[in-house]
Structures are given as C-alpha cells and as structure tokens.
Amino acid sequence: AAGSPNETPKRDVDPLISKFPKFVEWFRRQGGFIDDRVTIGYEPGSNIRGMITTADIPAKTEIMHIPKSLIIGGVDWCQDFETIKKEMDMGPLSKWFDYFDFDDSSGSRLPLEWDRSDEPGSARRELQGLTPDDFTHRHIDWFEGDWGCLGGKEMISVFDFQAFKIYLTRSMNLGLMPMYDLMNHHNGKINTYIERDAKRGGVSVLSLVDIPAGFPIYNTYSWSGTKSTNDLFGQYGFVEDYPQLWQWNDSELERYRAYHRYVTTDNNDVNLDENPNHLGKWNNKLNFEHNSPFYEVLVISPTVAALLPTKHLTGVLGNGQLSLEGWRSVIDNHHATLRSSHVDALCDNAMRTLNSLPTTIEQDEKIIRHEKLRLKRLKEFGIEDANAADVVMAIEFRLAFKKALRLTMDVATQEREAFFKDTEVATREREAFDTDEL
Ligand SMILES: C[S@@+](CC[C@H](N)C(=O)[O-])C[C@H]1O[C@@H](n2cnc3c(N)ncnc32)[C@H](O)[C@@H]1O
C-alpha cells in the first residue's frame, strides 16, 4: 500500500517526477528563474502530471521567468517544427537536451492518433457523430497536406511525429516555453497569468491569487472563449473541467441569426455593467456580441449554465476566477437580455440532437462503467489496448456533451421567466412578413 515503509515512494522511481531537480538545475543554469515553492507531481483526482506548490504562494508573486534564449520557435508551425526536430536530432549536444529528456508528450493520447475508420467498435464511431467527429485528424491532415508544412507528404518517421506532437500539445503562440509548459489547463481554478517581458523578450508567470501549499498551478489553453470544450478535446484528448464551453451546429443561418440574440436597445435596463474599465453598458459592444455564431452553452456546474453566451461572459475564461455566486449574478443579467425566441431555438436543437443519438445519458453511464472495467481487466493481463482506451475517451466525451445538452434544455425550461420575452413579438413579425409575402 502507498506509504508502507518497505515501498520506494513513486516519485523516486518515476523518471517523469524524479528528474525534475535535474531539469530545474538545467533551467536555472540557462538563465531561467523558478520559485523554490514549486515542484512537479501527479494531481490528486485526475492523476495527470503537473506543477504543484510545496508552500503557500501569495498573489502577484513571480513564480517563474522564461528567458527569450530558452524559448524554441515562435515563428510559424513549419519553421518551429524544423527547429524542434533539428534540436532533438542533436541529442546531448542540443541546449534543450534536458528539456526534451523531461518531456511527457508521448504519454498523452490524442484523437488524431485514433484509427481513422468509423467502423463499429472504433473510437470515432463512439463519438456518435458529435463534434469533433469531423475534425479529429485536422491538425495532422493540414500539416501533411498540400498547403501544410509537409506539402503533400505523409509523416512516416516516429521522430517527426514526436516533434509534431510536442509542438501541438505544448507550444503557445510564442513557441515552446520550457517550464511554463509543465502547467496543466483549468479555467475554473486558473491561478496564474503571464506578463511578457517587452524589453528582453522573455515571459514571466505570476500568481493570480493566493495559492495554498500542495495545490496545482494552472494556466489556460483557451483564453476568452476562443476554443470550445469540443476544440480542446479534439486537440488534446481531454474533457476540461467546469467551466465548459460547448458548441454545436454551424449552419450559415445561425451565423446570421446570432446577431439578434440579445436585446440591446436602450429602453432595456437589465445588463448593469459595473466594470470600471468598460466605457459604459451601452457602449461596450462585447456585452452584446455573441461568443460564436454556433449553438453554444457555457456550463459552470451540473446545474448552472449560461445559454448563448456573449464575449463579455466568455471573457472571464482563462483570465480569472469567478465564484459560483459571481457566475450566477452575471448569468442572471445575461439571461435577462437574451431573447426567448433564440432560447427556444437552442432548446429545440439540443432536444433534437439528444433524441437523434443512439444512446441516452443513462445508457452511456452504464456503458462507460463496463468499458472502463474491460480496460482495467486488459491492463491486469498486461494487454495495452490503445483502441479500448480511445473508446473510453470518446464515450467520456459524448457523455459530458450530452449532459451539457440536457442542462441546456433544463435551464431553458426552468429559467423561462428570466429571458427577454420576444417570442410573441417575433411570431407577430414573422406572421406579418409572411402575409406581406403573400
Ligand atoms: C503543456 S502540457 C502540460 C503538462 C503535462 N501534463 C506534463 O506533465 O508535461 C499539455 C498536456 O497536459 C495534459 N493536460 C493538461 N491539462 C489537462 C487537463 N485539465 N486534463 C487532462 N490533461 C491535461 C494533456 O495531456 C496535454 O496534452
């Protein structure tokens, strides 16, 4: 059992943990700064490797600084890929040898590694047609394609794939940032922010709030609602914790209609924006700009969600923390400006989508228990079945998606009174329009 006196603690034998001091030594030797109150460990619950505090860190403390000289790439996909490959090929002669040595990208499994087929029993089939079913392989397809970095050639070398995967899962727009990329993603518990060092070109990571000892240190892979939960799953293969931003359907009709989701005339006084940085509630367009033209729901908890969120609401994501009460209050303001005709359309679509799927939430909950048990048994027999693990991933995703769809319907029904009642007006206008047409 864990902690028994005869057992060597996991962190001493696991190179993904035990090599951290050597990595820190390298990082500091190369001019990087990292606070002593930070270590690496497996996050309780998820068991994902990530950064964890060893002592309390007050808000606004500089936790790390990555000098420009340690950042790899930052030019574009193709050049950065070539640089990473070249450095990896150099082995111990590369400045980044210790960085590559400590990398754990090969430990994560991405949807683009799934079998492409959607035959029964495949992970893709288990997505039941839900997004990202249509783009599980889009990054690799683009990369290999005529307009991508390989210009129509297939990637065959495992070393090329390793470089590609490191870049896809660890880089940000500035390139690959050693140490920074040991932080996991959490938009609810995000507790860091970055400051670019304009003069020297490096990057500092600071604590956003007080971080207690033994707590994971998080950043974000999706600022301000730019990537949905579906996008994150498609790229990284994990379903993010709350808040989740679910998107579905992308017809052109919705794109146009999305401009009319909110009541923005000045005879309505429901969206009181008290942010001193904003010009004023009616001047601040973000208050009334849809985050995306798709059907969309921002899920805060199993029972709280914002339907058809604005950019103002999704602006919180990745930029700060908001308590459940804080979310409740901004969502109440938001729902009061949201036209019920759009809520009805969203609710209808969520219901139709759910009804069109071959299994229900309750069935999926049983299926996933069974599939996880099967996977565990296979492991006990020493069998690593990648497809069985992919299938579990896909079912976990579709189950979370279905729960978001059901919550959308629940919120639309239970909070019916909260939305701006335009349904009758909209119906009358439509009828008048139809009569004119005749
Ligand atoms: C930039 S790395 C983060 C650090 C990484 N876990 C490590 O130990 O090196 C990105 C990868 O971490 C994992 N990851 C990050 N955030 C996660 C989360 N919230 N849930 C599950 N996996 C996550 C995914 O495998 C992702 O591809």
The ligand as a Tripos MOL2 file, in Angstrom:
@<TRIPOS>MOLECULE
LIG
   27    29     1     0     0
SMALL
NO_CHARGES

@<TRIPOS>ATOM
      1 C1          1.5560   21.6340  -21.7960 C.3       1 LIG1
      2 S1          1.3640   20.0210  -21.2310 S.3       1 LIG1
      3 C2          1.0240   20.2090  -19.5300 C.3       1 LIG1
      4 C3          1.9260   19.4260  -18.6260 C.3       1 LIG1
      5 C4          1.9290   17.9380  -18.8130 C.3       1 LIG1
      6 N1          0.8220   17.3270  -18.0850 N.3       1 LIG1
      7 C5          3.2540   17.3210  -18.3560 C.2       1 LIG1
      8 O1          3.2780   16.6080  -17.3950 O.co2     1 LIG1
      9 O2          4.2530   17.5900  -19.0050 O.co2     1 LIG1
     10 C6         -0.1650   19.6440  -22.0250 C.3       1 LIG1
     11 C7         -0.6880   18.2570  -21.8010 C.3       1 LIG1
     12 O3         -1.0480   18.0610  -20.4370 O.3       1 LIG1
     13 C8         -2.2550   17.3170  -20.3300 C.3       1 LIG1
     14 N2         -3.2710   18.1600  -19.6760 N.ar      1 LIG1
     15 C9         -3.2050   19.4650  -19.4360 C.ar      1 LIG1
     16 N3         -4.3000   19.9120  -18.8040 N.ar      1 LIG1
     17 C10        -5.0940   18.8520  -18.6270 C.ar      1 LIG1
     18 C11        -6.3690   18.6500  -18.0380 C.ar      1 LIG1
     19 N4         -7.0490   19.6480  -17.4940 N.pl3     1 LIG1
     20 N5         -6.8810   17.4110  -18.0520 N.ar      1 LIG1
     21 C12        -6.2070   16.3940  -18.5930 C.ar      1 LIG1
     22 N6         -4.9930   16.5070  -19.1830 N.ar      1 LIG1
     23 C13        -4.4390   17.7110  -19.1880 C.ar      1 LIG1
     24 C14        -2.6510   16.9280  -21.7250 C.3       1 LIG1
     25 O4         -2.1140   15.6550  -21.9880 O.3       1 LIG1
     26 C15        -1.9470   17.9580  -22.5810 C.3       1 LIG1
     27 O5         -1.6560   17.4820  -23.8720 O.3       1 LIG1
@<TRIPOS>BOND
     1     1     2 1
     2     2     3 1
     3     2    10 1
     4     3     4 1
     5     4     5 1
     6     5     6 1
     7     5     7 1
     8     7     8 2
     9     7     9 1
    10    10    11 1
    11    11    12 1
    12    11    26 1
    13    12    13 1
    14    13    14 1
    15    13    24 1
    16    14    15 ar
    17    14    23 ar
    18    15    16 ar
    19    16    17 ar
    20    17    18 ar
    21    17    23 ar
    22    18    19 1
    23    18    20 ar
    24    20    21 ar
    25    21    22 ar
    26    22    23 ar
    27    24    25 1
    28    24    26 1
    29    26    27 1
@<TRIPOS>SUBSTRUCTURE
     1 LIG1         1 GROUP 0 **** ****
